[in-house]
Amino acid sequence: MRYLMIHDAFPGQFIHLFRHLHRAGGNEIVAASRKGSTLDLPVKQIVYDIPVKEGEAPPNGTAAAIALGHDLYSKLKPLADDGWQPDCILIHASRGASYFIRELFPKARITTLLEWYYRDPAVGSVRDARAFYQACASNIALNGVIARDFDQADAAYAATQFQKVQFPARLQPSIEVCHEGINVDLYSPDPDATLTVGDKVFDRSMEIITYAARGMEKSRGFPQFMLAIAEVQKQRPNCHVIIAAKDRICYDPGGRGKEGYKKWAEQTAGYDPARTHFVGLLPEREFVKMLQISRLHVYLSIPFVLSWSCLNAMSVGVPVLASDNGPVREVITDGENGLLVDSNNVAAIAGRMIETLDDQKLCSNLSNNARETILDRFKLEDALTAQLALIHR
């Protein structure tokens, strides 16, 4: 079969599907990705972006989406003119790359991954009217593009129930819930694992707390985490902390691309730098090792897309201390397969860390139950079966 896969940062959430279809053989795949995020892949790649002439400001809002979509259209049109037609198109609904895709390939079955629907701030929370209006205008533009992707699709899905219910009620009956899956063979317990950081070698015999995120920002609870570990380290002289994150802002409003909160933490948080190790964004196999040596993984976040790191840690069998909010409660039941905490309460975060590290029986129960949760609900083979059924229906 012929597949066209469109993702601004390909392969993104399509990574497992892409690998499965490529390894299966007999499939022709064209991957489309935005300029600046392309990888060296063993298939034909199309690179698109918003064309901007020298001296001109780039378009924004709907105009940006149309420009992005038109550029991808122009890059794919020679294929269509030569007679190439995909059987299935997979779209990550985002900034507008697929704006004109139905016009170009009218017979293809289109399946759209709906990652997020942007909700406006509550009117009663307004302090800065200008910022409020800007946020609403931005959300209208983003949601408009996502709505177009939805309208073009033959099938649509979201990774979790929480993500699905962010969409308007009239759309929800047409959105299926289908997670991309966790590789439980790769993300599995290994009591003999070690991780080398600089001149130090860490293993399971050591007391290690881990944290992982794309950036060091408020949306993912980084400031609260750093304040909490400072208190934990004061009471536990052998506790080391390993942080796999890049010093940048990815999700905080208005901060995308800016420096993260590492410098703030260094100046303010009071943690022990000799026992706190910043390792950046690790290659996947090193990231697995980090989780395998961890005694406790901390996942803090605003109510948002549930990060892979939370599920990966559970799959490895690491006790997870996570934010008590909607997306997390979809996966973790407090005291059964993980622990929940108010992510804004630094004292509570530190207290639960210490209590958990002190209770070996609790850790063992959480570890076993977390692993079982992933095996039961998020195993990669099951997720691929569900996704392929949706794509080929």
C-alpha positions as CSV (number, residue, x, y, z in Angstrom):
1,M,0.0,0.0,0.0
2,R,1.0,3.6,-0.4
3,Y,1.1,5.9,2.7
4,L,1.6,9.6,3.0
5,M,2.4,10.6,6.6
6,I,2.4,14.3,7.5
7,H,3.8,15.7,10.8
8,D,5.6,19.0,11.4
9,A,8.2,17.1,13.4
10,F,8.0,13.7,11.7
11,P,7.9,11.0,12.9
12,G,6.6,12.3,16.2
13,Q,3.6,10.3,17.4
14,F,3.8,8.2,14.2
15,I,7.1,6.7,15.1
16,H,5.8,3.2,15.9
17,L,3.4,3.2,13.0
18,F,6.2,4.3,10.6
19,R,8.6,1.6,11.9
20,H,5.9,-1.1,11.7
21,L,4.8,-0.2,8.1
22,H,8.4,0.1,6.9
23,R,9.6,-3.1,8.4
24,A,6.5,-5.0,7.2
25,G,7.7,-4.5,3.6
26,G,5.5,-4.1,0.5
27,N,4.5,-0.5,1.6
28,E,5.6,2.7,-0.1
29,I,5.8,5.5,2.4
30,V,6.3,9.2,1.7
31,A,7.1,11.3,4.9
32,A,6.4,15.0,5.0
33,S,8.0,17.1,7.7
34,R,8.6,20.8,8.3
35,K,12.0,22.4,7.5
36,G,14.3,22.2,10.5
37,S,12.9,19.0,12.0
38,T,13.8,16.5,9.4
39,L,15.6,13.2,10.1
40,D,17.6,10.9,7.9
41,L,14.9,8.3,7.0
42,P,15.0,5.3,4.6
43,V,12.0,6.6,2.6
44,K,11.2,9.5,0.3
45,Q,10.9,12.8,2.3
46,I,9.1,16.0,1.5
47,V,10.2,19.1,3.4
48,Y,7.8,22.1,3.6
49,D,7.7,25.4,5.3
50,I,6.2,28.9,5.1
51,P,7.9,30.8,2.3
52,V,9.1,34.2,3.4
53,K,10.7,36.7,1.1
54,E,13.6,38.7,2.3
55,G,12.5,41.8,4.1
56,E,8.9,40.6,4.6
57,A,7.4,39.6,7.9
58,P,6.1,36.1,8.0
59,P,2.3,35.6,8.0
60,N,0.5,34.6,11.1
61,G,-2.8,33.1,12.1
62,T,-4.9,31.6,9.3
63,A,-2.7,33.2,6.7
64,A,0.3,31.2,8.1
65,A,-1.7,28.0,7.9
66,I,-2.7,28.6,4.3
67,A,0.9,29.5,3.4
68,L,2.2,26.3,5.0
69,G,-0.5,24.2,3.4
70,H,0.1,25.7,0.0
71,D,3.9,25.0,0.2
72,L,3.3,21.3,1.0
73,Y,0.7,21.2,-1.8
74,S,3.2,22.6,-4.2
75,K,5.9,20.0,-3.1
76,L,3.5,17.1,-3.4
77,K,1.8,18.1,-6.7
78,P,4.6,16.8,-9.0
79,L,4.0,13.3,-7.4
80,A,0.3,13.6,-8.1
81,D,0.9,14.8,-11.6
82,D,3.1,11.7,-12.2
83,G,0.3,9.5,-11.1
84,W,1.3,8.8,-7.5
85,Q,-1.7,8.5,-5.2
86,P,-1.6,7.4,-1.6
87,D,-4.1,4.8,-0.3
88,C,-3.9,6.2,3.2
89,I,-2.9,9.6,4.5
90,L,-2.0,10.1,8.2
91,I,-2.1,13.7,9.5
92,H,-1.0,15.2,12.7
93,A,-3.5,18.1,13.1
94,S,-1.3,21.1,13.8
95,R,-0.4,24.3,12.0
96,G,-1.9,23.8,8.6
97,A,0.4,21.7,6.5
98,S,-2.5,19.5,5.3
99,Y,-4.8,22.4,4.5
100,F,-5.2,21.4,0.8
101,I,-4.4,17.7,1.0
102,R,-8.0,16.5,0.2
103,E,-7.9,18.6,-3.0
104,L,-4.7,17.0,-4.1
105,F,-5.6,13.4,-3.2
106,P,-9.4,13.1,-3.3
107,K,-9.6,9.3,-3.2
108,A,-7.2,8.6,-0.3
109,R,-8.5,7.6,3.2
110,I,-7.4,10.3,5.6
111,T,-6.9,9.6,9.3
112,T,-6.1,12.5,11.6
113,L,-4.5,12.5,15.0
114,L,-6.0,15.3,17.0
115,E,-3.6,16.1,19.7
116,W,-5.1,19.2,21.3
117,Y,-8.0,21.7,21.2
118,Y,-7.0,25.1,22.6
119,R,-9.3,26.5,25.3
120,D,-9.6,30.2,26.0
121,P,-8.7,31.6,29.4
122,A,-11.7,32.1,31.8
123,V,-13.1,35.6,31.4
124,G,-13.2,36.0,35.1
125,S,-9.4,35.4,35.3
126,V,-8.6,38.4,33.1
127,R,-5.9,40.7,34.5
128,D,-4.3,41.9,31.3
129,A,-7.0,42.5,28.7
130,R,-4.5,42.7,25.8
131,A,-3.0,39.4,26.7
132,F,-6.4,37.9,27.1
133,Y,-7.5,39.1,23.6
134,Q,-4.3,37.9,22.1
135,A,-4.7,34.4,23.6
136,C,-8.3,34.2,22.3
137,A,-7.3,35.3,18.8
138,S,-4.5,32.8,18.7
139,N,-6.7,30.0,19.9
140,I,-9.4,30.8,17.3
141,A,-6.7,30.6,14.6
142,L,-5.2,27.3,15.8
143,N,-8.6,25.6,16.4
144,G,-9.7,26.8,13.0
145,V,-6.8,24.9,11.3
146,I,-7.5,21.8,13.4
147,A,-11.2,21.9,12.5
148,R,-10.3,21.9,8.8
149,D,-8.1,18.8,9.4
150,F,-11.1,17.2,11.2
151,D,-13.5,18.1,8.3
152,Q,-11.2,16.5,5.7
153,A,-10.7,13.3,7.7
154,D,-12.4,9.9,7.2
155,A,-11.4,9.0,10.8
156,A,-10.0,10.9,13.7
157,Y,-8.4,9.9,17.0
158,A,-6.8,11.2,20.2
159,A,-4.3,9.5,22.3
160,T,-6.2,9.8,25.6
161,Q,-9.7,10.4,26.8
162,F,-8.6,13.6,28.4
163,Q,-7.4,14.9,25.0
164,K,-10.6,13.9,23.3
165,V,-12.9,15.7,25.8
166,Q,-11.0,19.0,25.1
167,F,-12.8,19.1,21.8
168,P,-16.3,20.5,21.4
169,A,-19.0,18.1,22.4
170,R,-20.5,17.9,18.9
171,L,-17.1,16.5,17.6
172,Q,-16.4,14.0,20.3
173,P,-18.6,11.1,19.0
174,S,-16.4,11.1,15.9
175,I,-13.1,10.9,17.8
176,E,-11.8,7.6,18.9
177,V,-9.3,7.1,21.7
178,C,-6.2,5.3,20.6
179,H,-2.8,5.7,22.2
180,E,0.4,5.3,20.1
181,G,1.6,2.6,22.5
182,I,4.6,1.8,24.7
183,N,7.4,-0.5,23.7
184,V,7.2,-2.7,26.9
185,D,10.2,-4.8,25.8
186,L,12.5,-1.8,25.6
187,Y,10.9,0.0,28.6
188,S,11.2,-3.0,31.0
189,P,12.8,-3.5,34.4
190,D,16.5,-4.3,34.6
191,P,18.1,-4.7,38.1
192,D,21.6,-4.7,36.6
193,A,21.2,-1.5,34.6
194,T,23.8,1.3,35.0
195,L,24.0,4.8,33.8
196,T,27.3,6.8,33.4
197,V,27.1,10.5,34.0
198,G,30.4,12.2,33.7
199,D,32.8,10.3,35.9
200,K,30.0,8.8,38.0
201,V,28.3,5.4,37.5
202,F,24.8,5.0,38.9
203,D,22.9,1.8,39.6
204,R,19.9,0.5,41.4
205,S,21.7,0.2,44.7
206,M,21.7,4.0,44.9
207,E,18.9,6.4,46.0
208,I,18.1,8.2,42.8
209,I,15.1,10.5,41.9
210,T,14.5,11.2,38.2
211,Y,12.7,13.9,36.2
212,A,12.2,14.2,32.5
213,A,10.7,16.8,30.2
214,R,11.3,18.6,26.9
215,G,12.1,21.8,28.7
216,M,12.6,23.3,32.1
217,E,9.4,25.3,32.6
218,K,6.4,26.0,34.7
219,S,4.0,24.0,32.6
220,R,5.9,20.8,33.5
221,G,6.4,21.7,37.2
222,F,10.2,22.3,37.0
223,P,10.4,25.1,39.5
224,Q,8.3,23.2,42.1
225,F,10.4,20.1,41.5
226,M,13.7,21.9,42.1
227,L,12.5,23.5,45.3
228,A,11.2,20.1,46.5
229,I,14.4,18.2,45.8
230,A,16.4,20.8,47.7
231,E,14.3,19.9,50.8
232,V,14.6,16.2,50.1
233,Q,18.4,16.4,49.8
234,K,18.7,18.2,53.1
235,Q,17.1,15.2,54.9
236,R,18.6,12.5,52.7
237,P,22.4,12.9,52.3
238,N,22.7,10.1,49.8
239,C,19.9,11.1,47.5
240,H,21.0,11.9,43.9
241,V,18.7,13.6,41.3
242,I,19.0,13.1,37.6
243,I,17.2,15.5,35.3
244,A,16.8,14.7,31.6
245,A,15.6,18.0,30.1
246,K,16.8,20.9,27.9
247,D,17.0,24.4,29.3
248,R,14.2,25.9,27.2
249,I,10.5,26.8,27.1
250,C,8.3,24.6,25.1
251,Y,4.8,25.0,26.5
252,D,4.7,28.0,28.8
253,P,2.5,30.8,27.3
254,G,4.5,33.3,25.4
255,G,7.8,31.7,26.1
256,R,8.4,29.2,23.3
257,G,12.0,29.0,22.4
258,K,13.3,31.0,25.3
259,E,15.7,30.0,28.0
260,G,14.2,27.8,30.7
261,Y,14.4,28.0,34.5
262,K,17.8,26.3,35.1
263,K,19.5,29.6,35.9
264,W,16.7,30.5,38.3
265,A,17.0,27.1,40.0
266,E,20.8,27.5,40.4
267,Q,20.3,30.9,42.0
268,T,17.1,30.2,44.0
269,A,16.2,26.6,44.7
270,G,19.0,25.6,47.1
271,Y,19.6,22.1,45.9
272,D,22.9,20.3,46.2
273,P,24.8,20.7,42.8
274,A,27.1,17.8,43.6
275,R,24.1,15.5,43.9
276,T,22.0,17.0,41.1
277,H,22.9,15.9,37.5
278,F,21.6,17.7,34.4
279,V,22.0,15.2,31.5
280,G,20.0,17.0,28.8
281,L,17.9,15.2,26.3
282,L,19.2,11.6,26.4
283,P,19.3,9.1,23.5
284,E,16.4,6.7,24.0
285,R,18.5,3.7,25.2
286,E,20.3,6.0,27.7
287,F,16.9,7.4,28.8
288,V,15.7,3.8,29.5
289,K,18.8,3.2,31.6
290,M,18.0,6.3,33.6
291,L,14.6,5.0,34.4
292,Q,15.8,1.5,35.2
293,I,18.1,2.8,37.9
294,S,15.6,5.2,39.4
295,R,14.0,4.7,42.8
296,L,11.3,7.3,42.2
297,H,10.3,9.2,39.0
298,V,8.5,12.6,39.4
299,Y,6.1,13.8,36.8
300,L,4.7,17.2,37.3
301,S,2.5,19.0,34.8
302,I,-0.5,21.3,34.3
303,P,-3.5,19.4,32.8
304,F,-2.2,18.9,29.3
305,V,-1.1,16.1,27.0
306,L,0.1,13.2,29.1
307,S,3.9,12.8,28.4
308,W,5.4,9.6,27.2
309,S,7.9,9.8,30.1
310,C,5.2,9.1,32.7
311,L,4.1,5.9,30.9
312,N,7.6,4.9,30.1
313,A,8.6,5.1,33.8
314,M,5.5,3.0,34.7
315,S,6.5,0.5,32.1
316,V,10.0,0.2,33.5
317,G,8.4,-0.3,36.9
318,V,9.5,2.9,38.6
319,P,7.2,4.3,41.3
320,V,5.8,7.5,39.8
321,L,4.9,10.6,41.8
322,A,2.7,12.7,39.6
323,S,0.4,15.7,39.5
324,D,-3.1,15.1,40.7
325,N,-5.1,16.2,37.6
326,G,-7.3,14.9,34.8
327,P,-4.8,13.4,32.4
328,V,-2.8,11.7,35.1
329,R,-5.8,10.3,36.9
330,E,-6.8,8.6,33.6
331,V,-3.7,6.4,34.2
332,I,-2.7,6.5,37.9
333,T,-4.8,5.7,40.9
334,D,-3.3,7.1,44.0
335,G,-1.7,4.5,46.2
336,E,-2.3,1.7,43.7
337,N,-0.1,2.1,40.7
338,G,1.4,5.5,41.5
339,L,1.1,8.5,43.7
340,L,-0.7,11.8,43.2
341,V,0.2,15.2,44.6
342,D,-0.8,18.8,44.3
343,S,1.9,20.0,41.9
344,N,1.8,23.5,43.3
345,N,2.5,22.4,46.8
346,V,6.2,22.1,47.2
347,A,6.1,20.9,50.8
348,A,3.6,18.1,49.8
349,I,5.8,17.1,46.8
350,A,8.9,16.8,49.1
351,G,7.0,15.1,51.8
352,R,5.6,12.4,49.4
353,M,9.1,11.9,48.0
354,I,10.5,11.2,51.4
355,E,7.6,9.0,52.5
356,T,7.9,6.9,49.3
357,L,11.7,6.4,49.5
358,D,11.2,5.3,53.2
359,D,8.6,2.7,52.3
360,Q,10.1,-0.3,50.4
361,K,6.9,-2.3,50.5
362,L,4.9,0.6,49.0
363,C,7.5,1.1,46.3
364,S,7.4,-2.6,45.4
365,N,3.6,-2.6,45.1
366,L,3.6,0.6,43.0
367,S,6.3,-0.8,40.8
368,N,4.5,-4.0,40.0
369,N,1.1,-2.4,39.5
370,A,2.5,0.3,37.3
371,R,4.1,-2.2,35.0
372,E,0.8,-4.2,34.8
373,T,-1.1,-1.1,33.9
374,I,1.0,-0.5,30.9
375,L,0.9,-4.1,29.9
376,D,-2.9,-4.2,30.1
377,R,-3.7,-0.8,28.5
378,F,-0.7,0.6,26.5
379,K,1.3,-2.3,25.1
380,L,2.6,-1.4,21.7
381,E,1.3,-4.4,19.8
382,D,-2.2,-3.7,20.9
383,A,-2.0,0.0,20.1
384,L,-0.7,-0.7,16.6
385,T,-3.5,-3.2,16.0
386,A,-6.0,-0.5,17.0
387,Q,-4.4,2.2,14.9
388,L,-4.1,0.1,11.8
389,A,-7.7,-1.0,12.1
390,L,-8.7,2.7,12.2
391,I,-6.5,3.7,9.3
392,H,-7.7,0.9,7.0
393,R,-11.3,0.7,8.0
